[in-house]
C-alpha cells in the first residue's frame, strides 16, 4: 500500500493524514468543501511546524510530509488509492452513502476502513457488496500522540482484511488491538459512560467541574479529568456515542446525562467551540 485515501479533513482525518505522510505514504484527503480542506491542511502544517520547533522533526521531514498530502472535493480522485480510511461525521446513513459511492470508484480489492467510534461495522458492511473488505480502524485523539488503534472485525470481515489493517497500524507505530464488533467497542464502552457519569454529577451540582476532574486525577491517577477530556473529544461526539450505546444495548444505564444534551443543543461542544464544561476563549 502506497496511496491512501482519507474521507474527512476534520481533527481525526487530518491527524490520520499527518501520521501517514510522515511514514512516507501518499495521501489524498477528500471533503465536501474547499474551506474544510484548507483548514485541515493548515491544521497539519501547524502541528508539523510545532514539531520542528521542538526538534522532533527536521524542516526537511516536514516539507516531505506536506508534499505527500493532496486534497480534493471529488471522490473520483480515489480511483488510484490502495486503502480508504473514512473519518466523516458519526452518522450511519451518511457513512453508508459514502461507502456505496466508494464501491463504485475503488478497485474491488481495496479495503474500506472506518474510523467510527461506536457504529456497527457489520451493519455498515452489509450495505455494501464487499463486506469482507469493510473493517473498523478506530484511532484516538490526538492521532499523532495516542498509540492505540482498535481494529474492529465485523461478522463478515475477512481475516486477511483484519491482518492487513493491523500491519498498517504497526507500520504507523501504533498498537493495534483486535475487537469484536459491539456497541462502543472496548475503549468507548468503558470511557464514555464514565464521562456521562461525571456529567450527571456536574448536573446534580454534587461538585464543580474542577472538583470532579481533580478527584479523578488525584484519586484515580488519571492524566486528565473526565469533563476536560469530554471537552477535548467534543461533547457532540460523546453524546452521539452515549445515544448509540443506549439505543443498541437497550439499557437505561447508558441514557445520556441531561446536561450533556443541553450543552450540545446550545452549541457548547468543548474546545472546538471554545465552550463546554470549561471556557477556552
LUMMI-269643 format. One line per 5 residues: their letters; for each residue x, y, z of N, C-alpha, C. Coordinates in Angstrom, 2 decimals. Atoms other than C-alpha are relative to their C-alpha. Example, Ala and Ser with C-alpha at 12.3 -4.5 7.8 and 13.67 -1.06 7.14 Angstrom:
REM residues 2
AS> 0.89/-1.19/0.00/12.30/-4.50/7.80/0.90/1.20/0.00 ~ -0.82/-1.19/-0.06/13.67/-1.06/7.14/-0.77/1.09/0.73
REM end
This chain:
REM residues 281
XXXXX> 0.84/-1.20/0.00/0.00/0.00/0.00/0.88/1.25/0.00 ~ -0.77/-1.24/0.09/1.37/3.35/-1.04/-0.88/1.24/-0.01 ~ 0.90/-1.14/0.11/-1.61/5.59/-1.74/-1.24/-0.24/0.86 ~ 1.10/0.15/-0.96/-4.21/6.14/0.99/-0.98/1.16/-0.14 ~ 1.04/-1.02/0.02/-7.50/7.99/0.74/-0.56/0.22/1.39
XXXXX> 0.60/-0.36/-1.29/-8.88/9.82/3.77/-1.29/0.77/-0.29 ~ 1.27/-0.71/0.14/-12.55/10.84/3.89/-0.22/0.84/1.24 ~ 0.19/-0.91/-1.13/-12.95/13.92/6.09/1.30/0.68/0.38 ~ -1.21/-0.78/-0.30/-10.50/16.71/6.88/-0.06/0.65/1.38 ~ 0.10/-0.52/-1.36/-11.52/17.36/10.49/1.17/-0.42/0.85
XXXXX> -1.08/0.31/-0.94/-9.44/16.71/13.58/0.55/-1.41/-0.21 ~ -0.45/1.38/0.15/-9.33/12.94/13.10/0.58/-0.24/-1.39 ~ -0.48/0.21/1.36/-8.97/12.93/9.32/1.36/0.63/-0.25 ~ -1.28/-0.68/0.21/-6.15/15.47/9.31/1.10/-0.66/0.84 ~ -0.99/0.69/-0.83/-4.41/13.66/12.17/0.47/-1.31/-0.63
XXXXX> -0.35/1.26/0.68/-4.53/10.34/10.31/0.86/0.29/-1.23 ~ -0.79/-0.38/1.18/-3.27/12.03/7.14/1.43/0.37/0.38 ~ -1.33/-0.45/-0.45/-0.38/13.57/9.07/0.92/-1.18/0.29 ~ -0.88/1.11/-0.37/0.94/10.30/10.50/0.30/-0.89/-1.20 ~ -0.26/0.78/1.22/0.56/8.52/7.15/1.10/0.66/-0.83
XXXXX> -0.99/-0.71/0.80/2.54/11.20/5.32/1.38/-0.05/0.63 ~ -1.30/0.07/-0.69/5.27/11.16/7.95/0.67/-1.36/-0.19 ~ -0.55/1.34/0.24/5.68/7.44/7.25/0.22/-0.28/-1.49 ~ -0.33/0.13/1.41/6.03/8.07/3.52/-1.14/-0.42/-0.91 ~ 1.15/0.34/0.84/2.53/7.22/2.30/-0.50/1.24/-0.73
XXXXX> 0.64/-1.08/0.74/0.94/9.36/-0.39/-1.47/0.04/0.43 ~ 1.33/-0.14/-0.58/-2.34/10.73/0.98/-0.87/0.94/-0.84 ~ 0.99/-0.87/0.65/-5.45/12.14/-0.70/-1.15/0.20/0.99 ~ 1.09/-0.31/-0.92/-7.87/13.88/1.67/-1.19/0.50/-0.81 ~ 1.22/-0.41/0.69/-11.46/14.23/0.46/-0.97/0.64/1.00
XXXXX> 1.07/-0.63/-0.79/-14.04/16.63/1.89/-0.94/0.69/-0.96 ~ 1.01/-0.58/0.89/-17.18/18.24/0.52/0.21/1.48/-0.24 ~ -0.21/-1.43/0.13/-15.95/21.81/0.98/1.48/0.35/-0.07 ~ -1.38/-0.45/0.14/-12.73/23.52/-0.12/0.49/0.66/1.29 ~ -0.38/-0.69/-1.24/-12.74/25.61/3.07/0.37/-1.00/1.08
XXXXX> -0.31/1.04/-0.98/-12.81/22.48/5.22/1.36/-0.63/-0.29 ~ -1.30/0.55/0.39/-9.87/21.05/3.27/1.14/0.95/0.34 ~ -1.01/-1.01/-0.31/-7.96/24.30/3.66/0.33/0.01/1.49 ~ -0.20/0.02/-1.45/-8.46/24.23/7.43/0.72/-1.27/0.44 ~ -0.65/1.26/-0.34/-7.42/20.59/7.57/1.49/0.03/-0.31
XXXXX> -1.42/-0.10/0.37/-4.16/21.22/5.72/0.73/0.98/0.91 ~ -0.60/-0.96/-0.92/-3.47/24.27/7.89/0.24/-0.63/1.37 ~ -0.15/0.70/-1.28/-4.01/22.09/10.97/1.23/-0.90/-0.02 ~ -1.16/0.88/0.13/-1.43/19.62/9.70/1.29/0.83/-0.03 ~ -1.19/-0.86/0.09/1.06/22.38/8.81/0.38/0.54/1.37
XXXXX> -0.25/-0.56/-1.33/0.70/23.92/12.27/0.60/-1.04/0.93 ~ -0.51/1.06/-0.86/1.27/20.60/14.00/1.43/-0.40/-0.38 ~ -1.35/0.36/0.45/4.29/19.76/11.89/1.02/1.09/0.35 ~ -0.89/-1.11/-0.34/5.81/23.21/12.42/0.32/0.00/1.50 ~ -0.21/0.09/-1.46/5.32/22.78/16.15/1.03/-1.08/0.32
XXXXX> -0.97/1.07/-0.23/7.24/19.51/15.99/1.40/0.39/-0.44 ~ -1.30/-0.50/0.44/10.04/21.21/14.05/0.59/0.93/1.08 ~ -0.47/-0.94/-1.03/10.27/23.96/16.70/0.46/-0.72/1.26 ~ -0.39/0.79/-1.17/10.54/21.27/19.38/1.07/-1.04/-0.34 ~ -1.08/0.85/0.50/13.21/19.47/17.31/-0.38/-1.48/-0.02
XXXXX> 0.44/1.37/0.18/11.08/16.34/16.93/0.05/-0.39/-1.47 ~ -0.09/0.18/1.45/11.21/16.79/13.14/1.00/1.00/-0.56 ~ -0.81/-0.99/0.71/13.59/18.43/10.73/-0.90/0.75/-0.98 ~ 0.77/-0.76/0.99/12.39/21.09/8.30/-0.18/-0.82/-1.27 ~ 0.07/0.85/1.20/13.15/18.64/5.50/-1.08/-1.06/0.14
XXXXX> 1.03/1.02/-0.24/10.94/15.94/7.05/-1.40/0.61/-0.06 ~ 1.28/-0.70/0.05/8.13/18.46/7.46/-0.41/0.25/-1.45 ~ 0.30/-0.33/1.38/8.33/19.57/3.83/-0.32/-1.26/-0.82 ~ 0.26/1.25/0.71/8.47/15.99/2.59/-1.39/-0.52/0.32 ~ 1.32/0.47/-0.39/5.37/15.04/4.58/-1.09/0.82/-0.68
XXXXX> 1.01/-0.87/0.61/3.42/18.04/3.28/-0.10/-0.25/-1.51 ~ 0.01/0.25/1.45/4.44/17.22/-0.30/-0.76/-1.27/-0.36 ~ 0.69/1.26/0.24/2.80/13.80/0.08/-1.51/0.09/0.22 ~ 1.43/-0.17/-0.31/-0.61/15.21/1.07/-0.68/0.84/-1.07 ~ 0.83/-0.72/0.95/-3.12/16.18/-1.58/-1.41/0.10/0.53
XXXXX> 1.38/-0.16/-0.45/-6.72/17.31/-1.18/-0.91/0.22/-1.20 ~ 0.96/-0.10/1.10/-9.84/17.23/-3.32/-1.43/-0.04/0.54 ~ 1.42/0.12/-0.34/-13.60/17.63/-3.21/-0.67/-1.07/-0.87 ~ 0.54/1.01/0.91/-14.03/14.89/-5.83/0.38/-1.41/0.45 ~ -0.24/1.36/-0.45/-14.41/11.33/-4.58/0.64/-0.85/-1.10
XXXXX> -0.55/0.79/1.10/-13.46/10.03/-8.03/1.52/0.00/-0.04 ~ -1.47/-0.04/-0.07/-9.85/11.03/-7.33/0.56/-1.16/0.80 ~ -0.46/1.14/-0.80/-9.70/7.97/-5.06/0.09/-1.29/-0.82 ~ -0.13/1.18/0.87/-9.63/5.60/-8.07/1.37/-0.64/0.12 ~ -1.38/0.48/0.01/-5.88/5.27/-7.58/0.47/-0.53/1.36
XXXXX> -0.49/0.33/-1.34/-5.72/4.52/-3.84/-0.04/-1.50/0.28 ~ -0.10/1.40/-0.40/-4.85/1.21/-2.18/-0.79/-0.30/1.27 ~ 0.76/0.13/-1.24/-6.84/1.82/1.02/-0.73/1.31/0.22 ~ 0.73/-1.20/-0.40/-9.52/4.25/2.18/-0.29/-0.09/1.49 ~ 0.37/-0.11/-1.42/-9.93/5.37/5.80/-1.02/1.12/0.11
XXXXX> 1.09/-0.98/-0.11/-13.25/7.13/6.36/-0.04/0.58/1.41 ~ 0.04/-0.71/-1.29/-13.31/9.74/9.15/-1.00/1.14/-0.08 ~ 1.06/-1.00/0.15/-16.55/11.55/8.39/-0.86/0.05/1.26 ~ 0.90/-0.18/-1.13/-19.39/12.54/10.71/-0.55/-1.34/0.49 ~ 0.45/1.26/-0.61/-20.65/9.85/13.11/-1.50/-0.19/-0.23
XXXXX> 1.39/0.19/0.40/-23.88/9.11/11.25/-0.04/-1.19/-0.96 ~ -0.03/1.23/0.77/-24.63/5.64/9.90/-0.48/0.20/-1.44 ~ 0.51/-0.18/1.36/-26.69/6.77/6.91/0.98/0.75/-0.89 ~ -1.02/-0.73/0.76/-24.03/9.24/5.83/1.15/-0.92/-0.36 ~ -1.10/0.92/0.26/-21.34/6.58/6.17/-0.39/-1.03/-1.06
XXXXX> 0.45/0.95/1.02/-23.41/4.10/4.14/0.03/0.64/-1.39 ~ -0.03/-0.71/1.29/-23.79/6.69/1.38/1.43/0.14/-0.51 ~ -1.42/-0.15/0.38/-20.03/7.32/1.41/0.55/-1.33/-0.51 ~ -0.56/1.30/0.37/-19.19/3.61/1.25/-0.60/-0.52/-1.31 ~ 0.60/0.38/1.29/-21.67/2.99/-1.57/0.65/0.75/-1.15
XXXXX> -0.67/-0.79/1.04/-20.03/5.79/-3.53/1.43/-0.51/-0.22 ~ -1.36/0.51/0.11/-16.56/4.43/-2.76/0.04/-1.32/-0.77 ~ 0.04/1.29/0.69/-17.57/0.98/-4.02/0.03/0.15/-1.52 ~ 0.07/-0.23/1.44/-18.28/2.39/-7.45/1.29/0.59/-0.56 ~ -1.22/-0.71/0.41/-14.92/4.17/-7.53/1.26/-0.85/0.21
XXXXX> -1.22/0.73/-0.38/-12.34/1.97/-5.78/0.04/-1.40/-0.60 ~ -0.18/1.35/0.52/-10.94/-1.27/-7.16/-0.56/-1.04/0.98 ~ 0.64/1.00/-0.87/-12.58/-4.46/-5.79/0.86/-0.47/1.18 ~ -0.89/0.50/-1.06/-9.51/-5.41/-3.75/0.30/1.03/1.08 ~ -0.31/-1.07/-0.96/-9.34/-2.07/-1.91/-0.82/-0.16/1.28
XXXXX> 0.66/0.05/-1.31/-10.13/-2.23/1.82/-0.59/1.37/0.31 ~ 0.66/-1.22/-0.44/-12.60/0.37/3.07/-0.12/-0.04/1.51 ~ -0.03/-0.02/-1.46/-11.89/1.16/6.72/-0.76/1.23/0.51 ~ 0.70/-1.12/-0.60/-13.94/3.37/9.00/0.58/0.30/1.38 ~ -0.51/-0.45/-1.29/-12.73/5.40/11.97/-1.14/0.18/1.01
XXXXX> 1.12/-0.16/-0.91/-16.17/5.16/13.61/0.38/-0.38/1.43 ~ -0.30/0.26/-1.41/-16.05/5.25/17.40/-1.03/-0.88/0.67 ~ 1.03/0.79/-0.67/-19.25/3.31/18.06/-0.98/-0.70/-0.93 ~ 1.02/0.57/0.89/-21.29/2.39/14.97/0.37/-1.41/-0.45 ~ -0.19/1.41/0.35/-21.75/-1.20/13.81/0.73/-0.17/-1.33
XXXXX> -0.75/0.33/1.21/-19.15/-2.41/11.33/-0.81/-0.97/-0.86 ~ 0.79/1.00/0.72/-21.42/-5.32/10.40/-1.12/0.64/-0.80 ~ 1.09/-0.68/0.69/-24.36/-3.07/9.54/0.51/0.82/-1.18 ~ -0.59/-0.80/1.07/-22.14/-0.75/7.51/0.46/-0.90/-1.15 ~ -0.54/0.92/1.01/-20.50/-3.67/5.69/-1.11/-0.60/-0.85
XXXXX> 1.08/0.67/0.73/-23.81/-5.27/4.74/-0.79/0.94/-0.90 ~ 0.59/-0.96/0.94/-24.86/-2.09/2.97/0.86/0.09/-1.26 ~ -0.91/0.01/1.15/-22.02/-2.82/0.50/0.01/-1.37/-0.65 ~ -0.15/1.30/0.67/-21.16/-5.60/-1.93/1.36/-0.64/0.29 ~ -1.29/0.57/-0.38/-17.73/-6.18/-0.37/0.14/-0.04/1.53
XXXXX> -0.03/-0.03/-1.47/-18.49/-6.81/3.35/1.28/-0.58/0.59 ~ -1.24/0.59/-0.51/-15.33/-8.88/3.72/1.14/1.00/0.01 ~ -1.04/-1.03/0.10/-13.31/-5.74/2.89/-0.29/1.21/0.89 ~ 0.37/-1.11/-0.88/-15.02/-3.49/5.47/0.48/-0.29/1.41 ~ -0.61/0.22/-1.32/-13.26/-3.03/8.82/0.03/1.31/0.78
XXXXX> -0.18/-1.18/-0.84/-13.08/-0.64/11.74/1.48/0.25/0.24 ~ -1.38/-0.40/-0.32/-9.80/1.26/12.16/-0.12/1.26/0.83 ~ 0.37/-1.10/-0.90/-10.51/3.42/15.19/1.24/0.58/0.68 ~ -1.09/-0.75/-0.61/-7.79/5.94/16.01/-0.56/0.84/1.16 ~ 0.39/-0.81/-1.15/-7.83/8.12/19.13/0.63/1.38/-0.09
XXXXX> -0.40/-1.40/0.07/-7.50/11.87/19.52/0.87/0.39/1.20 ~ -0.58/-0.43/1.28/-4.90/13.36/19.19/0.73/-1.15/-0.69 ~ -0.52/1.15/0.75/-3.96/10.86/16.49/1.53/-0.09/0.01 ~ -1.45/0.13/0.02/-0.23/11.75/16.30/0.60/-0.47/1.33 ~ -0.52/0.31/-1.34/0.13/11.12/20.06/-0.49/-1.35/0.51
XXXXX> 0.60/1.20/-0.59/-2.23/8.30/21.01/0.43/-1.25/-0.75 ~ -0.60/1.19/0.60/-0.77/4.85/20.41/-1.00/-1.06/-0.45 ~ 0.94/1.09/0.24/-3.91/2.73/20.27/-0.76/0.14/-1.31 ~ 0.97/0.10/1.10/-5.87/1.63/17.20/-0.85/-1.24/0.27 ~ 0.91/1.14/-0.11/-8.94/-0.55/17.68/-0.30/-0.50/-1.41
XXXXX> 0.30/0.63/1.29/-9.19/-2.92/14.71/-1.25/-0.85/0.20 ~ 1.30/0.59/-0.32/-12.85/-3.89/14.67/-0.45/-0.92/-1.14 ~ 0.37/1.03/0.96/-13.89/-7.10/12.91/-1.52/-0.17/0.00 ~ 1.41/0.27/0.16/-17.45/-7.19/11.63/-0.24/-1.48/-0.22 ~ 0.32/1.42/0.17/-19.25/-10.51/11.24/0.47/-0.54/-1.35
XXXXX> -0.38/0.44/1.34/-18.29/-10.62/7.55/1.43/0.39/-0.38 ~ -1.37/-0.44/0.31/-14.81/-9.04/7.74/0.94/-1.19/-0.09 ~ -0.92/1.14/0.16/-12.15/-11.44/6.44/1.20/0.15/0.92 ~ -1.22/0.01/-0.82/-9.12/-12.44/8.49/1.12/0.73/-0.72 ~ -1.03/-0.67/0.78/-6.94/-11.16/5.66/-0.12/1.52/0.15
XXXXX> 0.22/-1.44/-0.17/-8.52/-7.69/5.96/0.47/0.45/1.37 ~ -0.42/-0.34/-1.37/-8.00/-7.64/9.73/1.51/0.01/0.11 ~ -1.46/0.11/-0.07/-4.40/-8.78/9.37/0.69/1.16/-0.71 ~ -0.57/-1.11/0.76/-3.68/-6.12/6.74/-0.08/1.31/0.77 ~ 0.18/-1.25/-0.73/-5.07/-3.30/8.88/0.84/0.01/1.28
XXXXX> -0.86/0.07/-1.19/-3.22/-4.49/11.99/1.46/0.29/-0.39 ~ -1.37/-0.25/0.48/0.02/-4.50/9.98/0.18/1.48/-0.35 ~ -0.06/-1.43/0.32/-0.76/-0.99/8.68/0.15/0.83/1.27 ~ -0.08/-0.73/-1.26/-1.32/0.24/12.24/1.40/-0.09/0.60 ~ -1.35/0.18/-0.53/2.02/-1.21/13.31/1.02/0.80/-0.81
XXXXX> -0.89/-0.80/0.85/3.72/0.48/10.34/-0.05/1.49/0.39 ~ 0.17/-1.39/-0.43/2.38/3.77/11.77/0.46/0.19/1.45 ~ -0.47/-0.02/-1.40/3.98/2.96/15.16/-1.16/0.06/0.99 ~ 1.14/0.11/-0.90/0.55/2.29/16.68/-0.08/-1.42/0.54 ~ 0.22/1.32/-0.60/-0.51/-0.60/18.90/-1.43/-0.43/-0.28
XXXXX> 1.36/0.43/0.31/-3.50/-2.38/17.37/-0.51/-1.05/0.98 ~ 0.66/1.09/-0.73/-5.95/-4.43/19.41/-1.19/-0.44/-0.84 ~ 1.12/0.51/0.78/-8.45/-6.68/17.65/-1.23/-0.05/0.89 ~ 1.23/-0.14/-0.78/-12.01/-6.08/18.80/-1.17/-0.56/-0.80 ~ 1.22/0.47/0.63/-15.28/-7.84/18.03/-0.97/1.17/-0.15
XXXXX> 0.99/-1.05/0.23/-17.99/-5.62/16.57/-1.05/-0.01/1.10 ~ 0.93/-0.14/-1.11/-20.02/-4.41/19.54/-0.13/1.48/0.30 ~ 0.19/-1.44/-0.23/-21.52/-1.02/20.53/1.10/0.61/0.87 ~ -1.05/-0.68/-0.74/-18.72/1.31/21.62/1.34/-0.70/-0.01 ~ -1.22/0.79/0.04/-16.12/-1.43/21.02/0.54/-0.19/1.43
XXXXX> -0.53/0.19/-1.36/-13.77/-1.55/24.07/0.15/1.34/0.73 ~ -0.35/-1.23/-0.72/-12.48/1.92/24.93/-1.22/0.87/0.29 ~ 1.15/-0.89/-0.22/-15.66/3.94/24.42/-1.10/-0.65/0.82 ~ 0.96/0.71/-0.86/-17.81/1.26/26.08/0.34/0.24/1.47 ~ -0.46/-0.29/-1.36/-15.73/1.97/29.19/0.06/1.49/0.28
XXXXX> -0.32/-1.40/-0.23/-14.79/5.61/28.75/-1.21/0.93/0.00 ~ 1.08/-0.98/0.15/-17.93/7.41/27.58/-1.03/-0.09/1.12 ~ 0.88/0.04/-1.17/-20.21/6.09/30.36/0.62/0.66/1.24 ~ -0.65/-0.69/-1.11/-17.60/7.36/32.85/-0.15/1.51/-0.16 ~ 0.18/-1.42/0.27/-17.73/10.78/31.19/-1.45/0.41/0.26
XXXXX> 1.42/-0.28/-0.22/-21.53/10.62/31.25/-0.33/0.08/1.49 ~ 0.23/-0.02/-1.45/-21.48/9.83/34.98/0.56/1.28/0.62 ~ -0.56/-1.27/-0.47/-19.22/12.83/35.56/-0.93/1.16/-0.35 ~ 0.96/-1.02/0.40/-21.72/14.95/33.61/-1.24/-0.02/0.89 ~ 1.13/0.11/-0.93/-24.52/13.63/35.84/0.34/0.65/1.34
XXXXX> -0.45/-0.61/-1.25/-22.53/14.63/38.94/0.00/1.53/-0.11 ~ -0.04/-1.45/0.24/-21.99/18.09/37.45/-1.42/0.57/-0.07 ~ 1.36/-0.48/0.14/-25.65/18.47/36.52/-0.78/-0.01/1.30 ~ 0.66/0.09/-1.31/-26.76/17.41/40.00/0.66/0.91/1.04 ~ -0.73/-0.94/-0.86/-24.37/20.01/41.46/0.65/-0.68/1.21
XXXXX> -0.72/0.71/-1.06/-22.59/17.37/43.53/1.37/0.64/0.21 ~ -1.31/-0.66/-0.07/-19.30/19.13/42.73/0.20/0.81/-1.28 ~ -0.32/-0.80/1.18/-17.83/21.66/40.32/0.75/-0.86/-1.02 ~ -0.76/0.71/1.03/-16.23/20.58/37.04/1.45/-0.20/0.44 ~ -1.40/0.07/-0.46/-12.83/21.36/38.53/0.17/-1.07/1.07
XXXXX> -0.09/0.97/-1.09/-13.51/19.27/41.63/-0.17/-1.43/-0.50 ~ 0.22/1.34/0.57/-14.84/16.30/39.64/1.26/-0.47/-0.72 ~ -1.20/0.37/0.74/-11.80/16.34/37.38/1.19/-0.24/0.92 ~ -1.11/0.15/-0.94/-9.35/16.81/40.24/-0.13/-1.30/0.78 ~ 0.23/1.26/-0.71/-10.96/13.88/42.03/0.53/-1.19/-0.77
XXXXX> -0.47/1.13/0.81/-10.21/11.54/39.14/1.49/0.08/-0.30 ~ -1.44/-0.15/0.24/-6.76/12.99/38.50/0.81/-0.46/1.22 ~ -0.77/0.30/-1.22/-5.61/12.68/42.12/-0.45/-1.28/0.69 ~ 0.51/1.19/-0.68/-7.85/9.85/43.32/0.10/-1.27/-0.82 ~ -0.07/1.18/0.86/-7.63/7.52/40.32/1.22/0.04/-0.93
XXXXX> -1.24/-0.15/0.77/-4.33/8.73/38.79/-0.26/0.14/-1.50 ~ 0.26/-0.28/1.41/-5.98/9.79/35.52/0.79/1.24/-0.42 ~ -0.79/-1.16/0.44/-3.82/12.19/33.47/-0.85/1.23/-0.29 ~ 0.92/-1.11/0.27/-6.88/14.33/32.65/-1.37/-0.40/0.54 ~ 1.31/0.29/-0.56/-10.28/14.61/34.30/-1.03/-0.30/-1.07
XXXXX> 0.99/0.41/1.01/-13.40/13.22/32.57/-0.70/1.14/-0.71 ~ 0.70/-1.12/0.65/-15.04/16.60/31.90/0.93/0.77/-0.92 ~ -0.99/-0.61/0.89/-11.87/18.14/30.49/0.23/-0.88/-1.22 ~ -0.16/0.93/1.11/-11.49/15.01/28.38/-1.20/0.07/-0.94 ~ 1.21/-0.14/0.82/-15.09/15.36/27.18/0.11/1.23/-0.90
XXXXX> -0.20/-1.22/0.80/-14.30/18.91/26.05/1.00/-0.23/-1.12 ~ -1.02/0.29/1.02/-11.25/17.60/24.18/-0.58/-0.89/-1.10 ~ 0.60/0.91/0.98/-13.17/14.78/22.48/-1.06/0.73/-0.83 ~ 1.15/-0.67/0.62/-16.16/17.02/21.70/-1.27/-0.52/0.64 ~ 1.20/0.44/-0.70/-19.41/16.95/23.65/-1.02/-0.61/-0.96
XXXXX> 0.90/0.60/0.99/-21.33/16.21/20.46/0.38/-1.44/-0.31 ~ -0.47/1.38/0.24/-19.17/13.12/19.89/-0.37/-0.88/1.18 ~ 0.34/0.76/-1.21/-19.64/11.98/23.50/-1.50/-0.32/0.03 ~ 1.46/0.19/0.00/-23.41/12.46/23.20/-0.41/-1.03/-1.05 ~ 0.34/0.94/1.06/-23.58/10.57/19.91/0.33/-1.43/0.41
XXXXX> -0.39/1.34/-0.44/-21.72/7.61/21.43/-0.93/-0.50/1.09 ~ 0.93/0.40/-1.05/-23.94/7.58/24.53/-1.35/-0.39/-0.59 ~ 1.28/0.32/0.64/-27.05/7.64/22.34/0.08/-1.35/-0.72 ~ -0.18/1.26/0.70/-25.66/4.77/20.28/0.02/-1.17/0.99 ~ -0.04/1.04/-1.02/-24.90/2.73/23.41/-1.39/-0.25/0.57
XXXXX> 1.35/0.10/-0.58/-28.36/3.46/24.85/-0.95/-0.72/-0.96 ~ 0.89/0.59/1.00/-30.12/2.52/21.62/0.33/-1.45/-0.28 ~ -0.38/1.34/0.43/-28.13/-0.58/20.77/0.07/-1.02/1.14 ~ -0.07/0.92/-1.14/-27.68/-2.07/24.25/-1.31/-0.05/0.78 ~ 1.34/-0.02/-0.60/-31.24/-1.16/25.32/0.06/-0.09/1.53
XXXXX> -0.18/-0.03/-1.45/-30.17/-0.38/28.87/0.04/1.46/0.45 ~ 0.09/-1.41/-0.41/-31.09/2.86/30.67/1.22/0.50/0.76 ~ -1.23/-0.50/-0.63/-27.73/2.96/32.44/0.85/0.79/-0.99 ~ -0.71/-0.75/1.03/-26.49/4.36/29.12/-0.77/1.24/-0.46 ~ 0.76/-1.18/0.39/-29.08/7.16/28.99/0.88/1.25/0.15
XXXXX> -0.87/-1.19/-0.08/-27.25/10.45/28.19/-0.42/0.95/1.11 ~ 0.25/-0.99/-1.06/-26.94/12.98/31.01/-0.71/1.21/-0.61 ~ 0.71/-1.17/0.54/-29.41/15.88/30.53/0.90/1.19/-0.28 ~ -0.87/-1.15/0.21/-26.65/18.47/30.91/0.84/-0.16/-1.27 ~ -0.75/0.25/1.23/-24.73/16.82/28.07/-0.86/0.33/-1.21
XXXXX> 0.92/-0.33/1.09/-27.76/17.09/25.80/-0.23/1.50/-0.10 ~ 0.23/-1.45/-0.01/-28.34/20.69/26.85/1.18/0.75/-0.60 ~ -1.19/-0.70/0.49/-24.78/21.77/26.15/0.15/-0.16/-1.52 ~ -0.10/0.22/1.44/-24.78/20.19/22.69/-1.08/0.80/-0.73 ~ 1.10/-0.76/0.62/-28.16/21.77/21.89/0.32/1.50/-0.05
XXXXX> -0.38/-1.42/-0.07/-26.68/25.16/22.89/1.27/0.31/-0.78 ~ -1.22/-0.22/0.77/-23.63/24.68/20.67/1.26/0.01/0.83 ~ -1.17/0.08/-0.88/-21.30/24.19/23.64/0.61/-1.39/-0.16 ~ -0.52/1.30/0.40/-19.22/21.40/22.16/1.37/-0.31/0.57 ~ -1.33/0.23/-0.55/-15.98/21.77/24.10/1.03/0.91/-0.64
XXXXX> -1.10/-0.83/0.51/-12.64/23.03/22.84/-0.27/0.55/-1.40 ~ 0.18/-0.44/1.39/-13.72/23.21/19.20/-0.99/1.15/-0.13 ~ 0.92/-1.15/0.03/-16.46/25.74/20.06/0.37/1.03/1.06 ~ -0.53/-0.90/-1.03/-14.44/27.44/22.83/-0.81/-0.03/1.30 ~ 0.80/0.09/-1.21/-17.07/26.46/25.41/-0.56/-1.41/0.15
XXXXX> 0.58/1.31/-0.32/-18.01/23.17/27.05/-0.26/-0.02/1.48 ~ 0.03/-0.04/-1.46/-17.70/22.25/30.68/0.93/1.10/0.52 ~ -0.92/-1.09/-0.30/-14.89/24.82/30.64/-0.07/1.01/-1.15 ~ -0.08/-1.03/1.02/-14.39/28.06/28.73/1.42/0.09/-0.53 ~ -1.32/-0.02/0.63/-11.50/28.28/26.24/0.25/1.28/-0.79
X> -0.15/-1.24/0.75/-11.94/31.81/24.91/1.12/0.86/0.59
REM end
